[in-house]
Amino acid sequence: MVRNQITGEMQRNKRFASLRLSGEKNIAIVFGLFETGLGVARSLGQKGIKVIGIDFRKDIGWYSRYVKPLICPHPLQQEKEFIEWIHITFAGNKQKLPVFFTSDDFLVTFSRNREVLSNYFLFNLVDHSLLESISNKYSQYQLASKSGINLPVTWLINKPSDLESLPASIHYPVFIKGQEVNSWRKEISGSIKGFLGNDFQELREKVSSIVNKGVPVILQEVIEGPDTNHFKYCSYTTGKGEILAEFTLQKIRQNPIHFGVGAVVESIHKPELIQFGRKLFSAIGFIGIGSAEFKFDNRDGKLKLIEINPRYWQQNYLSTACGMNFPYLNYQDLLQVSPDPVNDFKARIKWVNRYMDFDSFLKYHKEGSLGFGAWRKSRRGKKVYSDFTWDDPIPGFYEIGFGWRLIRLPAYLIKRIF
């Protein structure tokens, strides 16, 4: 049944390619249609770029007026079928198309098959060996430690008995997270980054339940401080090593709280963060699009690296709203247009996911760290939303469920109404 569905989608996609790609100009391919992909598609679409959005499921970006969507096989779980799908869908196209990765699933598969896929696409990726080192949290820690960047103390745990080698001086709580993101998401959780171990007994119980599923973990000391101590450095570097754009943001709230993704973030100018981000990316030889998350440690007053993300980050549309359009710079660079670097952006503009943020508020409020008035006040000021823009409202309707009846209308009719 699944194979028949894939075959049917391939035939439809082949017809789509022959009808839509032949002779077309200004086309980009966005792999992954979650909020991350929606932000990239809007940034490109608002510049007149025709965006083909590809995912293995219908996500929020599927309903954007800027996206011509296609369904593909799962790039990891059905890698062979995915590569076959690429051959069938893009074989007749005479031009190589710029591609944008907004999901780890697509990024890993593309990197492994880059020699074949470079026949169809243009992309700016780090070497596969470096990408593998970044994708493995412990290898990433070892890699970053050579750059001179401050890091939380980290231990690798492959089996429960490895816990016995932990030093007696370890400070609790410690944070437990997957060594490799895809196995963690498959076996443990797609939304929870990790768990706290508040003492050795709790640590042993939680680690055993995870590694017994074949998922190795790392333990990290918890960097003390509120969620507003989290900052992100984002950049785009050409294959020749030229930095075209650098952007910095601060987390206001996370979901899940304390160890999650940014539910509300705000653009800020933070020179120290720029300095640390440049030093890190230069030391490891990073190119292309990426971000590095840091947290300010209240104990010693140092910014410490949390993790490196070698693709577009979830709140990427915020930078576009602030005057720094990363996807468009990326697009121009792939086409060898040689765009001028963008050196400034507007500060104090927020990116808000209303649903994640409300859920976070309830949890912050329950622990007594955030009142209703303070929450409302923190939402004031200029902002953009994760799902809704006036020029592209349908994803917002999809997100709240109101748009379900509208989405059942033919896509061409919806996109002309709005």
C-alpha positions as CSV (number, residue, x, y, z in Angstrom):
1,M,0.0,0.0,0.0
2,V,2.8,2.5,1.0
3,R,4.8,1.6,-2.1
4,N,1.8,2.2,-4.3
5,Q,1.2,5.6,-2.7
6,I,4.9,6.5,-3.3
7,T,4.7,5.4,-6.9
8,G,1.5,7.5,-7.4
9,E,3.2,10.5,-5.8
10,M,6.2,10.0,-8.1
11,Q,4.0,10.0,-11.2
12,R,2.2,13.2,-10.1
13,N,5.5,14.8,-9.2
14,K,6.9,13.9,-12.6
15,R,4.0,15.6,-14.3
16,F,4.4,18.6,-12.0
17,A,8.1,18.8,-12.9
18,S,7.5,18.7,-16.6
19,L,4.8,21.3,-16.4
20,R,6.2,23.7,-13.8
21,L,10.0,23.5,-14.1
22,S,10.5,23.5,-17.9
23,G,11.9,26.9,-18.9
24,E,11.1,28.4,-15.5
25,K,13.4,30.9,-13.8
26,N,13.9,32.1,-10.2
27,I,13.1,28.7,-8.7
28,A,14.2,27.5,-5.3
29,I,13.6,24.1,-3.5
30,V,12.9,24.1,0.2
31,F,13.2,20.7,1.9
32,G,11.1,20.6,5.1
33,L,7.8,22.5,5.5
34,F,7.7,22.9,9.3
35,E,7.8,26.5,10.6
36,T,11.5,26.6,9.7
37,G,10.7,25.9,6.1
38,L,7.7,28.3,6.1
39,G,10.0,31.1,7.2
40,V,12.5,30.4,4.4
41,A,9.7,30.1,1.8
42,R,8.3,33.5,2.8
43,S,11.7,35.2,2.7
44,L,12.3,33.9,-0.8
45,G,8.7,34.3,-2.1
46,Q,8.6,37.9,-1.0
47,K,11.6,38.5,-3.3
48,G,9.8,37.0,-6.3
49,I,11.4,33.5,-6.0
50,K,9.1,30.6,-6.9
51,V,9.4,28.1,-4.1
52,I,8.8,24.3,-4.5
53,G,8.3,23.0,-0.9
54,I,9.1,19.3,-0.4
55,D,8.3,17.2,2.7
56,F,7.2,13.6,3.6
57,R,4.1,15.0,5.3
58,K,1.7,17.9,5.0
59,D,3.0,20.5,7.5
60,I,2.2,24.2,8.0
61,G,4.3,25.4,5.1
62,W,2.2,23.3,2.7
63,Y,-0.5,25.9,2.9
64,S,1.6,29.0,2.1
65,R,0.8,31.0,-0.9
66,Y,4.5,31.1,-1.7
67,V,4.8,27.3,-1.8
68,K,4.1,24.8,-4.6
69,P,4.1,21.6,-2.4
70,L,5.2,18.1,-3.2
71,I,5.2,14.9,-1.1
72,C,8.3,12.7,-1.1
73,P,9.3,9.5,0.7
74,H,10.9,9.9,4.1
75,P,14.5,10.7,3.4
76,L,15.9,8.7,6.3
77,Q,13.4,5.8,6.8
78,Q,13.1,5.3,3.0
79,E,16.4,6.7,1.8
80,K,16.6,4.5,-1.3
81,E,13.0,5.4,-2.4
82,F,13.8,9.1,-1.7
83,I,16.8,9.1,-4.0
84,E,14.7,7.3,-6.6
85,W,12.0,10.0,-6.2
86,I,14.6,12.7,-6.8
87,H,15.7,11.1,-10.0
88,I,12.2,10.8,-11.3
89,T,11.0,14.2,-10.3
90,F,14.0,16.2,-11.4
91,A,15.6,14.1,-14.2
92,G,14.1,16.2,-17.0
93,N,15.1,19.6,-15.6
94,K,18.0,21.2,-17.5
95,Q,19.0,23.6,-14.7
96,K,20.5,23.0,-11.3
97,L,18.2,24.4,-8.6
98,P,19.2,26.1,-5.4
99,V,18.1,24.1,-2.3
100,F,17.5,25.0,1.3
101,F,17.5,22.5,4.2
102,T,15.2,23.2,7.1
103,S,15.1,19.7,8.6
104,D,17.8,17.3,9.9
105,D,16.2,14.4,8.1
106,F,16.8,16.0,4.7
107,L,20.2,17.5,5.7
108,V,21.7,14.2,6.7
109,T,20.5,12.3,3.6
110,F,21.6,15.1,1.2
111,S,25.0,15.1,2.8
112,R,25.4,11.4,2.4
113,N,24.3,11.5,-1.2
114,R,25.7,14.8,-2.2
115,E,27.7,13.5,-5.2
116,V,24.6,12.2,-6.9
117,L,22.3,15.0,-5.8
118,S,24.7,17.6,-7.1
119,N,23.6,16.6,-10.6
120,Y,20.3,18.3,-9.8
121,F,20.9,20.9,-7.1
122,L,23.1,23.7,-5.9
123,F,23.9,23.8,-2.2
124,N,26.5,25.2,0.2
125,L,27.3,22.5,2.8
126,V,30.2,21.8,5.0
127,D,32.2,18.6,4.3
128,H,30.3,15.4,5.3
129,S,32.9,14.5,7.9
130,L,32.4,17.9,9.6
131,L,28.6,17.6,9.4
132,E,28.8,14.2,11.0
133,S,30.9,15.6,13.8
134,I,28.4,18.4,14.4
135,S,25.4,16.0,14.2
136,N,27.0,13.8,17.0
137,K,26.7,15.8,20.2
138,Y,29.8,14.4,21.8
139,S,31.9,14.8,18.7
140,Q,30.5,18.4,18.5
141,Y,31.7,19.0,22.1
142,Q,35.2,17.6,21.3
143,L,35.3,19.7,18.1
144,A,34.2,22.9,19.8
145,S,36.6,22.4,22.7
146,K,39.5,22.9,20.3
147,S,38.2,26.4,19.4
148,G,38.8,27.9,22.9
149,I,35.0,28.5,23.4
150,N,33.6,28.1,26.9
151,L,31.7,24.8,27.2
152,P,29.7,23.0,29.9
153,V,31.4,19.9,31.3
154,T,30.2,16.9,29.3
155,W,30.4,13.1,29.6
156,L,29.6,10.4,27.0
157,I,27.4,7.5,28.2
158,N,27.0,4.4,25.9
159,K,25.8,1.9,28.6
160,P,24.5,2.2,32.2
161,S,27.9,0.9,33.6
162,D,29.6,4.1,32.2
163,L,27.9,6.0,35.0
164,E,30.2,4.4,37.5
165,S,33.1,6.3,36.0
166,L,31.6,9.7,36.7
167,P,33.6,11.9,39.1
168,A,32.4,12.1,42.7
169,S,32.6,15.9,42.4
170,I,29.8,16.0,39.8
171,H,27.3,18.8,40.4
172,Y,23.6,18.0,40.2
173,P,21.3,18.4,38.4
174,V,22.8,17.3,35.1
175,F,21.1,17.3,31.7
176,I,20.6,14.1,29.7
177,K,20.3,14.4,25.9
178,G,20.8,12.2,22.9
179,Q,24.3,11.9,21.4
180,E,22.6,11.8,17.9
181,V,19.4,13.7,17.2
182,N,17.7,11.4,14.7
183,S,17.8,8.3,16.9
184,W,16.7,10.4,19.9
185,R,13.7,11.7,18.0
186,K,12.8,8.2,16.7
187,E,13.0,6.4,20.0
188,I,12.6,9.0,22.7
189,S,10.9,12.3,21.7
190,G,10.5,14.6,18.7
191,S,9.9,17.7,20.9
192,I,11.7,17.1,24.2
193,K,15.5,17.8,24.0
194,G,16.4,15.9,27.2
195,F,15.8,15.2,30.9
196,L,17.2,16.3,34.2
197,G,18.9,14.0,36.6
198,N,18.7,15.5,40.0
199,D,20.7,12.9,41.8
200,F,22.7,9.7,41.0
201,Q,19.8,7.4,41.5
202,E,17.4,9.4,39.2
203,L,20.2,9.8,36.7
204,R,20.8,6.0,36.6
205,E,17.2,5.2,36.1
206,K,16.6,7.7,33.3
207,V,19.9,6.9,31.5
208,S,19.2,3.2,31.7
209,S,15.7,3.5,30.2
210,I,17.2,5.5,27.3
211,V,20.4,3.6,26.4
212,N,18.6,0.3,26.7
213,K,16.6,1.4,23.6
214,G,19.9,1.7,21.7
215,V,20.2,5.5,22.1
216,P,23.6,6.6,23.5
217,V,23.4,9.8,25.6
218,I,25.7,12.6,26.8
219,L,25.4,14.3,30.2
220,Q,26.1,18.0,30.6
221,E,26.4,20.2,33.6
222,V,23.4,22.5,33.8
223,I,24.4,26.1,33.1
224,E,22.7,28.2,35.8
225,G,20.5,31.1,34.9
226,P,17.0,31.9,33.6
227,D,15.8,31.1,30.1
228,T,16.5,34.7,29.1
229,N,20.2,33.9,29.4
230,H,20.0,31.9,26.1
231,F,21.4,33.6,23.0
232,K,21.8,32.5,19.4
233,Y,24.4,33.5,16.8
234,C,23.3,33.0,13.2
235,S,25.4,33.4,10.1
236,Y,25.8,32.6,6.4
237,T,29.3,32.0,5.0
238,T,30.1,31.5,1.4
239,G,32.2,28.5,0.2
240,K,35.1,30.9,-0.1
241,G,34.8,31.9,3.6
242,E,33.2,35.3,3.2
243,I,30.6,36.1,5.9
244,L,27.5,37.6,4.2
245,A,25.3,38.1,7.3
246,E,25.4,37.7,11.0
247,F,22.4,37.9,13.3
248,T,21.9,37.6,17.0
249,L,18.8,36.9,19.1
250,Q,17.8,36.3,22.7
251,K,15.3,33.8,24.0
252,I,12.5,35.3,26.0
253,R,10.7,32.0,26.7
254,Q,11.2,28.3,25.7
255,N,9.0,25.3,25.1
256,P,9.4,23.0,27.0
257,I,10.5,25.5,29.6
258,H,14.2,25.6,30.5
259,F,15.3,23.0,28.0
260,G,13.4,23.6,24.8
261,V,13.2,25.7,21.6
262,G,12.4,29.4,21.6
263,A,8.7,30.1,21.8
264,V,9.4,33.9,22.0
265,V,12.7,35.3,20.9
266,E,13.9,38.8,20.3
267,S,16.5,40.3,18.0
268,I,19.4,42.0,19.8
269,H,22.8,43.6,19.1
270,K,25.3,41.7,21.2
271,P,28.9,42.2,20.0
272,E,30.3,39.6,22.4
273,L,28.1,36.9,20.9
274,I,29.2,37.9,17.4
275,Q,32.8,37.5,18.5
276,F,32.2,34.1,20.1
277,G,30.2,32.9,17.1
278,R,32.9,34.0,14.6
279,K,35.6,32.4,16.6
280,L,33.8,29.1,16.8
281,F,32.8,28.8,13.2
282,S,36.2,29.9,11.9
283,A,38.0,27.4,14.1
284,I,35.9,24.4,12.8
285,G,35.8,25.6,9.2
286,F,32.1,26.1,9.1
287,I,30.5,27.4,5.8
288,G,26.9,27.8,4.7
289,I,23.9,28.6,6.9
290,G,24.1,27.8,10.6
291,S,23.6,28.9,14.2
292,A,25.2,28.4,17.5
293,E,23.3,28.6,20.8
294,F,25.0,30.0,23.9
295,K,23.9,30.5,27.5
296,F,25.2,33.0,30.0
297,D,26.3,31.2,33.2
298,N,25.3,33.1,36.3
299,R,28.0,31.2,38.3
300,D,31.1,32.5,36.5
301,G,29.7,35.2,34.1
302,K,30.8,33.3,31.0
303,L,28.9,32.6,27.7
304,K,29.0,28.8,27.2
305,L,28.1,26.9,24.0
306,I,25.0,24.8,24.1
307,E,25.0,23.4,20.6
308,I,25.7,24.1,16.9
309,N,22.9,23.8,14.3
310,P,24.2,23.3,10.7
311,R,21.0,24.4,9.0
312,Y,18.2,27.1,9.2
313,W,16.9,27.7,12.7
314,Q,13.2,27.7,13.5
315,Q,12.8,31.5,14.0
316,N,14.7,32.4,10.8
317,Y,12.0,34.7,9.5
318,L,12.7,37.1,12.3
319,S,16.0,38.1,10.7
320,T,14.1,38.8,7.4
321,A,11.6,41.0,9.4
322,C,14.7,42.8,10.8
323,G,16.1,43.6,7.4
324,M,18.5,40.7,7.0
325,N,17.1,38.1,4.5
326,F,19.4,35.1,4.9
327,P,17.5,32.9,2.4
328,Y,17.8,35.5,-0.3
329,L,21.5,36.0,0.3
330,N,21.9,32.2,0.3
331,Y,20.0,32.0,-3.0
332,Q,22.1,34.7,-4.7
333,D,25.3,33.1,-3.5
334,L,24.3,29.7,-4.9
335,L,23.6,31.4,-8.3
336,Q,27.0,33.1,-8.0
337,V,25.5,36.6,-8.1
338,S,28.0,37.7,-5.5
339,P,25.7,39.6,-3.1
340,D,27.1,42.4,-0.9
341,P,27.3,41.5,2.8
342,V,24.5,42.8,5.0
343,N,26.0,44.3,8.2
344,D,23.1,45.6,10.2
345,F,19.6,44.6,11.3
346,K,16.8,46.1,13.5
347,A,16.9,45.2,17.1
348,R,14.0,44.6,19.6
349,I,11.7,42.8,17.3
350,K,10.1,39.6,18.5
351,W,9.2,36.3,16.9
352,V,6.3,34.6,18.6
353,N,4.8,31.2,18.4
354,R,1.5,32.0,20.2
355,Y,0.6,28.4,21.0
356,M,3.9,27.3,22.3
357,D,4.2,30.5,24.3
358,F,0.9,30.1,26.0
359,D,1.7,26.6,26.9
360,S,5.1,27.8,28.3
361,F,3.4,30.6,30.2
362,L,1.2,28.1,32.0
363,K,4.2,26.1,33.1
364,Y,6.3,29.2,34.1
365,H,3.2,30.4,36.1
366,K,2.8,27.0,37.8
367,E,6.4,27.1,39.1
368,G,5.9,30.7,40.2
369,S,8.4,32.4,37.9
370,L,6.0,34.4,35.7
371,G,2.7,36.2,36.4
372,F,0.0,37.0,33.9
373,G,0.8,40.8,33.8
374,A,4.5,40.2,33.3
375,W,3.7,37.7,30.5
376,R,1.4,40.2,28.7
377,K,3.9,43.0,29.1
378,S,6.7,40.8,27.6
379,R,4.6,40.4,24.4
380,R,4.4,44.1,23.7
381,G,6.4,45.8,20.9
382,K,7.0,45.0,17.3
383,K,6.7,41.4,16.5
384,V,6.2,38.7,13.8
385,Y,4.3,35.5,14.3
386,S,5.5,32.0,13.4
387,D,2.4,31.2,11.4
388,F,0.7,34.4,10.2
389,T,1.6,37.2,7.9
390,W,-0.8,39.5,6.2
391,D,0.5,38.6,2.8
392,D,0.3,34.8,3.6
393,P,-2.5,34.2,6.1
394,I,-3.6,30.6,5.3
395,P,-0.8,28.9,7.4
396,G,-2.2,30.8,10.4
397,F,-5.7,29.5,9.8
398,Y,-4.3,26.0,9.5
399,E,-2.5,26.4,12.8
400,I,-5.6,27.3,14.8
401,G,-7.8,24.7,13.1
402,F,-10.1,27.4,11.7
403,G,-8.6,27.0,8.2
404,W,-9.3,23.3,7.9
405,R,-12.5,23.9,5.9
406,L,-10.7,26.5,3.8
407,I,-7.8,24.1,3.1
408,R,-10.3,21.6,1.7
409,L,-10.9,24.0,-1.1
410,P,-8.7,23.7,-4.2
411,A,-5.3,25.2,-3.4
412,Y,-5.4,27.5,-6.4
413,L,-8.7,29.1,-5.3
414,I,-7.5,29.7,-1.7
415,K,-4.3,31.3,-2.9
416,R,-6.2,33.6,-5.2
417,I,-8.7,34.6,-2.6
418,F,-5.9,35.7,-0.3
